[in-house]
């Protein structure tokens, strides 16, 4: 039986030293062919939104930063990509899709564990859809502490049994560090 996979905000504007490993892990997860449908969200930082108004943060307001990462483009069909503004959580059109398809459980992966992944998981929980967060396929742009903080909050709010490992970490809790030039063989 296929399960619904929701890939939260794995877009160019959120790839950094703490999240660079997530696109490859998510691609490997999709290639297992256990998930259908595969759905995406992407964050768009609108000029009238809270990030620009309150935080004076203007990134992720246009292409290329709002584009889904190239590693995941083969699965990011336009009708399966749901845009959202800020921490608004689940976009209305995604909520409608989930309802129309009678989906009762979703698997969540993506960026940022402590913000958008957390908000999406809690939104699903609140509307009676069971969220399962695959922890090794999530990360935070603010680093490991933010990722772990997000997991701690999720554990309390949706239940620790809904935080699972997909087996794709390669033994790393944090983002794997690329070896420097002299360390490479």
C-alpha positions in Angstrom: 0.0 0.0 0.0 1.4 3.4 -1.0 1.6 6.2 1.5 1.3 9.9 0.9 4.7 11.8 1.1 4.8 15.5 1.6 8.1 17.2 0.9 8.1 20.5 2.8 10.1 23.4 1.3 13.1 21.6 -0.2 13.8 24.5 -2.4 17.0 26.3 -3.5 16.6 29.2 -1.0 16.8 26.8 2.0 19.9 24.8 1.0 22.9 25.6 3.2 25.7 23.8 5.1 23.1 22.4 7.5 20.6 21.2 4.9 22.7 20.2 1.8 22.2 16.5 2.4 18.4 16.6 2.4 17.7 16.7 -1.4 19.7 13.5 -1.9 18.1 11.7 1.0 14.6 12.6 -0.1 15.4 11.5 -3.7 16.5 8.1 -2.3 13.4 7.9 -0.2 11.2 8.5 -3.3 13.1 6.0 -5.3 12.1 3.3 -2.8 8.7 3.6 -4.6 6.7 3.2 -1.3 5.0 6.7 -1.6 2.2 7.9 -3.7 1.2 10.6 -4.2 4.4 12.6 -3.7 3.4 16.2 -2.9 5.5 19.3 -2.4 5.2 22.6 -0.6 7.3 25.7 -1.3 7.6 28.8 0.7 7.2 32.2 -1.1 8.2 35.2 1.0 5.7 37.8 -0.3 6.3 41.6 0.0 3.3 42.1 2.3 4.1 39.0 4.4 5.3 38.9 8.0 8.9 38.0 7.2 9.5 41.1 5.1 7.3 43.4 7.3 8.4 42.2 10.8 11.8 40.6 10.3 13.1 42.6 7.3 14.0 39.3 5.7 13.6 39.4 1.9 15.0 36.0 0.6 12.9 33.3 -1.0 10.7 35.9 -2.7 11.4 34.9 -6.3 13.2 32.4 -8.5 15.6 30.7 -8.2 15.2 30.6 -4.4 11.6 29.4 -4.6 12.4 26.6 -7.0 12.3 23.0 -5.9 15.9 21.7 -5.9 17.1 20.0 -9.1 17.4 16.6 -7.4 13.6 16.5 -6.8 12.4 18.2 -10.0 11.5 14.9 -11.8 8.8 14.3 -9.1 7.7 17.9 -8.7 4.8 18.0 -11.2 3.1 21.5 -11.2 -0.2 20.1 -10.0 1.6 18.5 -7.0 3.4 21.6 -5.8 1.5 23.7 -3.3 2.8 27.2 -2.6 2.5 28.8 0.8 3.4 32.1 2.4 5.3 32.0 5.6 4.5 29.7 8.5 0.9 29.8 7.3 1.1 26.0 7.5 -1.0 23.9 5.2 -2.1 25.8 2.1 -5.9 25.7 1.4 -5.4 23.9 -1.9 -3.3 21.2 -0.2 -5.9 20.7 2.5 -8.6 20.4 -0.2 -6.5 17.8 -2.1 -5.9 15.7 1.1 -9.6 15.8 1.9 -10.8 15.0 -1.6 -8.4 12.0 -1.7 -9.6 10.8 1.7 -6.0 10.6 3.0 -5.8 9.6 6.6 -2.0 9.6 7.2 0.9 11.5 5.7 4.6 11.1 5.8 6.5 14.5 6.1 10.1 15.3 5.2 11.8 18.6 4.5 13.2 21.9 5.7 12.9 23.5 8.4 12.2 20.9 11.1 11.7 23.7 13.7 9.4 25.8 11.6 7.6 24.7 8.4 7.8 20.9 9.0 6.7 21.4 12.5 3.8 23.6 11.5 2.6 21.3 8.7 2.8 18.2 11.0 0.8 20.0 13.7 -1.8 21.3 11.1 -2.3 17.7 9.9 -2.7 16.5 13.5 -5.2 19.2 14.2 -7.5 18.2 11.3 -7.3 14.5 12.2 -4.7 13.4 9.7 -1.9 11.3 11.2 1.5 12.9 10.5 4.6 10.8 10.5 7.8 12.8 10.4 10.8 11.0 8.9 13.5 12.6 11.1 16.5 11.7 9.1 15.0 13.4 6.0 14.5 16.7 7.8 16.9 19.4 8.8 16.9 23.1 9.8 18.7 26.0 8.1 19.7 27.2 11.6 21.6 23.9 12.3 21.3 20.8 14.4 20.1 22.5 17.6 17.1 24.0 15.8 16.4 20.6 14.1 16.5 18.8 17.5 14.3 21.6 19.1 11.8 21.0 16.4 11.8 17.3 17.0 11.4 17.9 20.8 8.3 20.1 20.2 6.9 17.6 17.7 7.4 14.7 20.1 5.4 16.5 22.7 2.6 17.7 20.4 2.0 14.8 18.0 3.6 12.0 20.0 7.1 10.5 19.9 5.8 7.4 18.1 5.1 9.6 15.0 8.8 10.5 14.7 10.5 7.8 12.7 13.8 7.2 11.0 13.8 6.3 7.3 17.3 4.7 7.6 19.0 7.2 5.3 21.2 9.1 7.7 24.3 7.0 7.0 25.1 7.2 10.8 25.1 11.0 10.9 22.8 12.9 13.2 23.8 16.3 11.7 24.5 17.2 8.1 27.6 15.2 7.0 30.6 17.4 6.4 32.3 17.1 3.1 36.0 16.2 3.5 38.4 19.0 2.7 40.7 18.8 -0.3 43.6 17.3 1.7 41.4 14.7 3.3 40.1 13.3 0.0 41.7 10.2 -1.3 
